[in-house]
Protein backbone atom coordinates (compact mmCIF):
# COMPACT_ATOMS: atom_id res chain seq x y z
CA UNK A 1 0.00 0.00 0.00
CA UNK A 2 1.32 3.44 -0.95
CA UNK A 3 2.01 6.08 1.68
CA UNK A 4 -0.48 8.90 2.07
CA UNK A 5 -0.01 12.53 3.05
CA UNK A 6 -1.35 11.61 6.49
CA UNK A 7 1.57 9.19 6.96
CA UNK A 8 4.05 12.06 6.57
CA UNK A 9 2.45 14.55 8.96
CA UNK A 10 4.62 15.97 11.72
CA UNK A 11 8.31 16.38 12.40
CA UNK A 12 11.08 14.09 11.19
CA UNK A 13 14.76 14.27 12.21
CA UNK A 14 17.54 13.68 9.71
CA UNK A 15 19.52 10.45 9.94
CA UNK A 16 21.45 10.89 6.69
CA UNK A 17 21.50 12.76 3.38
CA UNK A 18 23.58 11.19 0.65
CA UNK A 19 24.23 11.34 -3.06
CA UNK A 20 24.14 7.83 -4.54
CA UNK A 21 26.07 7.56 -7.81
CA UNK A 22 24.92 5.59 -10.85
CA UNK A 23 28.49 4.42 -11.52
CA UNK A 24 28.75 2.62 -8.16
CA UNK A 25 31.27 4.91 -6.46
CA UNK A 26 30.79 5.39 -2.70
CA UNK A 27 28.03 7.78 -1.65
CA UNK A 28 28.84 11.38 -0.75
CA UNK A 29 27.34 13.28 2.18
CA UNK A 30 26.91 16.91 1.07
CA UNK A 31 26.74 18.23 4.65
CA UNK A 32 28.86 15.49 6.19
CA UNK A 33 27.91 12.15 7.71
CA UNK A 34 26.88 13.83 10.98
CA UNK A 35 24.54 16.45 9.46
CA UNK A 36 21.45 17.42 11.44
CA UNK A 37 18.09 18.46 10.10
CA UNK A 38 14.34 18.56 10.46
CA UNK A 39 11.56 18.26 7.91
CA UNK A 40 8.01 19.24 8.80
CA UNK A 41 4.85 18.22 6.96
CA UNK A 42 1.64 20.05 7.92
CA UNK A 43 -1.97 18.95 7.49
CA UNK A 44 -2.68 21.92 5.22
CA UNK A 45 -0.03 20.84 2.69
CA UNK A 46 3.08 22.78 3.67
CA UNK A 47 6.60 21.36 3.91
CA UNK A 48 9.71 22.91 5.44
CA UNK A 49 13.17 21.33 5.53
CA UNK A 50 16.32 22.65 7.17
CA UNK A 51 19.63 20.76 7.19
CA UNK A 52 23.03 21.81 8.54
CA UNK A 53 26.63 20.68 8.72
CA UNK A 54 27.68 19.88 12.29
CA UNK A 55 31.45 19.97 11.88
CA UNK A 56 33.90 22.11 9.95
CA UNK A 57 32.62 25.02 7.90
CA UNK A 58 29.20 26.43 8.81
CA UNK A 59 26.88 25.41 6.01
CA UNK A 60 23.16 24.80 5.70
CA UNK A 61 20.45 24.02 3.18
CA UNK A 62 16.77 24.87 3.57
CA UNK A 63 13.59 25.16 1.59
CA UNK A 64 9.85 25.45 2.12
CA UNK A 65 6.71 25.26 0.05
CA UNK A 66 3.78 22.98 -0.64
CA UNK A 67 3.64 19.20 -1.00
CA UNK A 68 1.33 16.51 -2.26
CA UNK A 69 1.52 12.73 -2.25
CA UNK A 70 0.45 10.29 -4.94
CA UNK A 71 1.60 7.07 -6.56
CA UNK A 72 4.08 6.32 -3.76
CA UNK A 73 5.94 9.62 -4.09
CA UNK A 74 5.94 13.04 -2.46
CA UNK A 75 6.21 16.15 -4.61
CA UNK A 76 7.75 19.23 -2.98
CA UNK A 77 6.88 22.47 -4.82
CA UNK A 78 9.64 24.79 -3.62
CA UNK A 79 8.61 28.40 -2.93
CA UNK A 80 11.62 29.65 -0.92
CA UNK A 81 15.13 28.18 -0.61
CA UNK A 82 18.65 29.02 0.44
CA UNK A 83 19.57 28.20 -3.17
CA UNK A 84 17.50 30.59 -5.32
CA UNK A 85 17.89 28.27 -8.35
CA UNK A 86 15.51 25.82 -6.64
CA UNK A 87 12.62 28.29 -6.27
CA UNK A 88 9.79 27.26 -8.57
CA UNK A 89 10.86 23.66 -9.11
CA UNK A 90 9.06 20.55 -7.92
CA UNK A 91 11.22 17.77 -6.54
CA UNK A 92 9.98 14.19 -6.69
CA UNK A 93 10.92 11.75 -3.92
CA UNK A 94 9.90 8.09 -3.74
CA UNK A 95 8.57 7.28 -0.26
CA UNK A 96 9.65 4.23 1.74
CA UNK A 97 8.14 4.02 5.22
CA UNK A 98 9.51 1.45 7.65
CA UNK A 99 8.10 1.98 11.15
CA UNK A 100 9.34 5.38 12.33
CA UNK A 101 11.88 5.67 9.49
CA UNK A 102 11.11 7.59 6.30
CA UNK A 103 13.39 7.29 3.28
CA UNK A 104 12.94 9.77 0.44
CA UNK A 105 14.90 9.16 -2.73
CA UNK A 106 14.86 10.58 -6.21
CA UNK A 107 16.62 12.58 -8.89
CA UNK A 108 19.28 15.10 -8.05
CA UNK A 109 18.40 18.78 -8.48
CA UNK A 110 21.07 18.95 -11.22
CA UNK A 111 20.01 17.13 -14.38
CA UNK A 112 22.62 14.78 -15.82
CA UNK A 113 24.64 14.59 -12.58
CA UNK A 114 24.67 10.78 -12.62
CA UNK A 115 23.43 10.61 -9.05
CA UNK A 116 20.27 10.39 -6.99
CA UNK A 117 19.55 11.76 -3.56
CA UNK A 118 18.70 9.55 -0.59
CA UNK A 119 17.44 11.25 2.55
CA UNK A 120 16.65 9.19 5.64
CA UNK A 121 14.50 10.64 8.42
CA UNK A 122 13.27 9.32 11.78
CA UNK A 123 9.94 10.42 13.23
CA UNK A 124 10.23 12.63 16.27
CA UNK A 125 9.98 16.26 17.28
C-alpha positions as CSV (number, residue, x, y, z in Angstrom):
1,X,0.0,0.0,0.0
2,X,1.3,3.4,-0.9
3,X,2.0,6.1,1.7
4,X,-0.5,8.9,2.1
5,X,0.0,12.5,3.0
6,X,-1.4,11.6,6.5
7,X,1.6,9.2,7.0
8,X,4.1,12.1,6.6
9,X,2.5,14.5,9.0
10,X,4.6,16.0,11.7
11,X,8.3,16.4,12.4
12,X,11.1,14.1,11.2
13,X,14.8,14.3,12.2
14,X,17.5,13.7,9.7
15,X,19.5,10.5,9.9
16,X,21.4,10.9,6.7
17,X,21.5,12.8,3.4
18,X,23.6,11.2,0.6
19,X,24.2,11.3,-3.1
20,X,24.1,7.8,-4.5
21,X,26.1,7.6,-7.8
22,X,24.9,5.6,-10.8
23,X,28.5,4.4,-11.5
24,X,28.7,2.6,-8.2
25,X,31.3,4.9,-6.5
26,X,30.8,5.4,-2.7
27,X,28.0,7.8,-1.6
28,X,28.8,11.4,-0.8
29,X,27.3,13.3,2.2
30,X,26.9,16.9,1.1
31,X,26.7,18.2,4.6
32,X,28.9,15.5,6.2
33,X,27.9,12.1,7.7
34,X,26.9,13.8,11.0
35,X,24.5,16.5,9.5
36,X,21.4,17.4,11.4
37,X,18.1,18.5,10.1
38,X,14.3,18.6,10.5
39,X,11.6,18.3,7.9
40,X,8.0,19.2,8.8
41,X,4.9,18.2,7.0
42,X,1.6,20.0,7.9
43,X,-2.0,18.9,7.5
44,X,-2.7,21.9,5.2
45,X,0.0,20.8,2.7
46,X,3.1,22.8,3.7
47,X,6.6,21.4,3.9
48,X,9.7,22.9,5.4
49,X,13.2,21.3,5.5
50,X,16.3,22.6,7.2
51,X,19.6,20.8,7.2
52,X,23.0,21.8,8.5
53,X,26.6,20.7,8.7
54,X,27.7,19.9,12.3
55,X,31.5,20.0,11.9
56,X,33.9,22.1,9.9
57,X,32.6,25.0,7.9
58,X,29.2,26.4,8.8
59,X,26.9,25.4,6.0
60,X,23.2,24.8,5.7
61,X,20.4,24.0,3.2
62,X,16.8,24.9,3.6
63,X,13.6,25.2,1.6
64,X,9.8,25.4,2.1
65,X,6.7,25.3,0.0
66,X,3.8,23.0,-0.6
67,X,3.6,19.2,-1.0
68,X,1.3,16.5,-2.3
69,X,1.5,12.7,-2.2
70,X,0.4,10.3,-4.9
71,X,1.6,7.1,-6.6
72,X,4.1,6.3,-3.8
73,X,5.9,9.6,-4.1
74,X,5.9,13.0,-2.5
75,X,6.2,16.1,-4.6
76,X,7.7,19.2,-3.0
77,X,6.9,22.5,-4.8
78,X,9.6,24.8,-3.6
79,X,8.6,28.4,-2.9
80,X,11.6,29.6,-0.9
81,X,15.1,28.2,-0.6
82,X,18.7,29.0,0.4
83,X,19.6,28.2,-3.2
84,X,17.5,30.6,-5.3
85,X,17.9,28.3,-8.3
86,X,15.5,25.8,-6.6
87,X,12.6,28.3,-6.3
88,X,9.8,27.3,-8.6
89,X,10.9,23.7,-9.1
90,X,9.1,20.5,-7.9
91,X,11.2,17.8,-6.5
92,X,10.0,14.2,-6.7
93,X,10.9,11.8,-3.9
94,X,9.9,8.1,-3.7
95,X,8.6,7.3,-0.3
96,X,9.7,4.2,1.7
97,X,8.1,4.0,5.2
98,X,9.5,1.4,7.7
99,X,8.1,2.0,11.2
100,X,9.3,5.4,12.3
101,X,11.9,5.7,9.5
102,X,11.1,7.6,6.3
103,X,13.4,7.3,3.3
104,X,12.9,9.8,0.4
105,X,14.9,9.2,-2.7
106,X,14.9,10.6,-6.2
107,X,16.6,12.6,-8.9
108,X,19.3,15.1,-8.1
109,X,18.4,18.8,-8.5
110,X,21.1,19.0,-11.2
111,X,20.0,17.1,-14.4
112,X,22.6,14.8,-15.8
113,X,24.6,14.6,-12.6
114,X,24.7,10.8,-12.6
115,X,23.4,10.6,-9.1
116,X,20.3,10.4,-7.0
117,X,19.5,11.8,-3.6
118,X,18.7,9.6,-0.6
119,X,17.4,11.3,2.5
120,X,16.6,9.2,5.6
121,X,14.5,10.6,8.4
122,X,13.3,9.3,11.8
123,X,9.9,10.4,13.2
124,X,10.2,12.6,16.3
125,X,10.0,16.3,17.3
